[in-house]
Amino acid sequence: MDATRRTRLANERTYLAWLRTGLTALAVAVGVGKIVPGVTDVKHLPFELLGAGFAVLAVAFVGYGALRFRRVELALDGGAFAPLGVGTAIAFAVGGAVLGVATIVFVFAN
């Protein structure tokens, strides 16, 4: 029983980590897409598109975090395990890497 409680609490902490990551990506979206073009002399469109990309990533983090939380809870109820899919991990890693590289390119190109 104690192990299940600890696992549920760990699941809650992991869910909050997904939310924090989503909120961070949203803050980056606002910074890159709105603040940087507003205070510098750069073309707005590339930075606005980059900001939109970070916003999409933010929504994906928050949405998937909620879905993942629920899947783990259901797995715990059934005495099973709900692993993070390799494809999901790769998709988030690739999305973050592409946006990170694009940020570096846009910042240093301007």
Backbone torsions as a table, in degrees:
resi	resn	phi	psi	omega
1	MET	NA	-43.5	-179.6
2	ASP	-63.9	-37.1	179.7
3	ALA	-64.7	-38.6	178.4
4	THR	-65.6	-40.8	178.1
5	ARG	-62.0	-45.3	179.2
6	ARG	-62.9	-38.4	179.6
7	THR	-66.9	-40.4	177.0
8	ARG	-64.5	-40.8	176.9
9	LEU	-65.3	-38.6	176.8
10	ALA	-64.3	-38.0	177.2
11	ASN	-63.2	-40.5	177.4
12	GLU	-63.5	-42.8	178.6
13	ARG	-63.6	-39.0	178.8
14	THR	-66.2	-40.2	176.4
15	TYR	-60.2	-44.4	177.9
16	LEU	-63.4	-32.8	176.3
17	ALA	-65.9	-40.2	175.6
18	TRP	-60.3	-43.6	179.5
19	LEU	-64.3	-44.8	178.6
20	ARG	-60.7	-41.0	179.1
21	THR	-65.0	-40.9	177.3
22	GLY	-63.3	-43.1	178.5
23	LEU	-65.8	-36.3	176.6
24	THR	-65.0	-44.4	177.6
25	ALA	-62.2	-35.8	177.3
26	LEU	-66.7	-40.1	176.8
27	ALA	-63.7	-39.8	176.7
28	VAL	-65.0	-38.8	178.5
29	ALA	-58.9	-45.5	179.4
30	VAL	-66.0	-44.3	-179.3
31	GLY	-62.3	-48.2	-177.2
32	VAL	-74.7	-40.7	-173.4
33	GLY	-84.1	-24.1	-175.0
34	LYS	-123.1	-47.6	-174.2
35	ILE	-73.0	-49.1	-178.3
36	VAL	-57.5	-50.1	178.9
37	PRO	-65.5	-25.5	-178.1
38	GLY	-76.9	-26.6	-176.3
39	VAL	-110.5	-0.8	179.4
40	THR	-126.5	168.5	179.4
41	ASP	-100.3	73.3	179.4
42	VAL	-127.8	163.3	173.3
43	LYS	-67.1	132.5	-174.2
44	HIS	-73.7	-39.8	-171.0
45	LEU	-56.7	-48.7	-179.0
46	PRO	-59.7	-40.0	-179.4
47	PHE	-72.5	-34.4	176.8
48	GLU	-67.5	-39.0	176.9
49	LEU	-66.5	-40.6	177.1
50	LEU	-62.7	-43.0	176.3
51	GLY	-60.7	-40.3	177.2
52	ALA	-63.2	-38.4	176.9
53	GLY	-61.7	-43.7	177.3
54	PHE	-65.5	-34.4	177.6
55	ALA	-66.7	-39.9	176.8
56	VAL	-63.7	-42.3	177.3
57	LEU	-61.5	-40.0	178.8
58	ALA	-60.7	-47.0	179.3
59	VAL	-62.7	-38.6	178.7
60	ALA	-64.2	-42.8	178.3
61	PHE	-61.1	-48.4	-177.7
62	VAL	-65.8	-46.7	-179.4
63	GLY	-64.3	-46.9	-179.2
64	TYR	-68.3	-34.5	178.1
65	GLY	-59.7	-42.9	178.2
66	ALA	-65.8	-42.9	178.7
67	LEU	-62.9	-44.1	-179.8
68	ARG	-63.4	-43.5	178.0
69	PHE	-55.5	-47.2	-178.5
70	ARG	-65.2	-41.7	179.7
71	ARG	-62.5	-41.3	179.5
72	VAL	-66.9	-41.1	178.0
73	GLU	-60.8	-44.3	178.9
74	LEU	-64.7	-39.2	178.0
75	ALA	-63.9	-41.8	177.6
76	LEU	-62.7	-40.1	177.8
77	ASP	-60.0	-34.7	-179.3
78	GLY	-94.7	4.7	-179.7
79	GLY	71.9	24.7	-177.4
80	ALA	-112.7	-172.9	-179.6
81	PHE	-126.0	140.3	179.9
82	ALA	-120.0	90.6	-178.0
83	PRO	-71.9	153.7	172.2
84	LEU	-73.7	127.8	-178.5
85	GLY	-67.7	142.7	179.4
86	VAL	-61.5	-40.5	179.1
87	GLY	-61.3	-39.5	178.5
88	THR	-65.2	-46.3	179.2
89	ALA	-60.4	-42.6	179.7
90	ILE	-66.7	-40.9	-179.7
91	ALA	-61.8	-45.2	178.0
92	PHE	-65.9	-39.7	179.4
93	ALA	-64.9	-44.7	179.6
94	VAL	-66.2	-44.4	178.6
95	GLY	-59.1	-46.8	178.3
96	GLY	-64.4	-40.7	-179.6
97	ALA	-66.4	-43.1	179.4
98	VAL	-62.2	-45.4	179.2
99	LEU	-66.9	-36.8	177.5
100	GLY	-64.3	-45.8	178.4
101	VAL	-65.1	-41.5	178.3
102	ALA	-62.0	-38.6	177.4
103	THR	-61.9	-46.9	178.7
104	ILE	-60.1	-45.3	-179.5
105	VAL	-62.5	-47.7	-178.5
106	PHE	-64.8	-41.8	-178.1
107	VAL	-65.9	-44.7	-176.8
108	PHE	-81.8	-21.1	177.1
109	ALA	-77.8	-21.2	-178.4
110	ASN	-106.9	NA	NA
